[in-house]
């Protein structure tokens, strides 16, 4: 195949994809679900619009792993469940997010559905560099509106953990935690995380890669 033919073939493919897929603002929830069933990319959905999230970094995943293991060790013996991305959470019809961690106090909760969850008791987001306001502002507002009782924001850049609890229809700060402190939960009174160990887990991973 000539160079021109290959280019034309590529353009035909791009035109086919462009003409076949719904345009931004026109996606249905089922079309979004079908798309994300077939990919491991993190893609979120709001009223017909797709938002493709950046791929997580090693540091991001190391923090997430530490928190998942801590939450799982706490919740599992108590009959709860925690899952990690990529797992879809429907906040309302037409609004689907993919939190980094999702937890329910009861593993048999009817909101725990196979294709996606329809609610959660606790959510965790690790702030991404590309758009910090997504986790710090936008999702905070959305999760409160959806009635999620507790929301943790872990910020690797600031090395901080902010825990919010739901009061009425808005979040109030339960605590801001940094190195040398333990991040505590309002929803789970006996659960806490050593912030120093949390962020050291990510640093240790980077040192291993350099050695």
Secondary structure as GFF3:
##gff-version 3
##sequence-region A 1 211
A	DSSP	alpha_helix	3	20	.	.	.	ID=ss1
A	DSSP	alpha_helix	29	37	.	.	.	ID=ss2
A	DSSP	beta_strand	43	46	.	.	.	ID=ss3
A	DSSP	beta_strand	49	52	.	.	.	ID=ss4
A	DSSP	alpha_helix	58	75	.	.	.	ID=ss5
A	DSSP	three_ten_helix	76	78	.	.	.	ID=ss6
A	DSSP	beta_strand	81	84	.	.	.	ID=ss7
A	DSSP	beta_strand	89	92	.	.	.	ID=ss8
A	DSSP	beta_strand	95	97	.	.	.	ID=ss9
A	DSSP	beta_strand	101	104	.	.	.	ID=ss10
A	DSSP	beta_strand	122	126	.	.	.	ID=ss11
A	DSSP	alpha_helix	132	133	.	.	.	ID=ss12
A	DSSP	pi_helix	134	138	.	.	.	ID=ss13
A	DSSP	alpha_helix	139	145	.	.	.	ID=ss14
A	DSSP	beta_strand	150	155	.	.	.	ID=ss15
A	DSSP	beta_strand	160	167	.	.	.	ID=ss16
A	DSSP	beta_strand	170	177	.	.	.	ID=ss17
A	DSSP	beta_strand	182	184	.	.	.	ID=ss18
A	DSSP	beta_strand	192	194	.	.	.	ID=ss19
A	DSSP	alpha_helix	195	210	.	.	.	ID=ss20
###
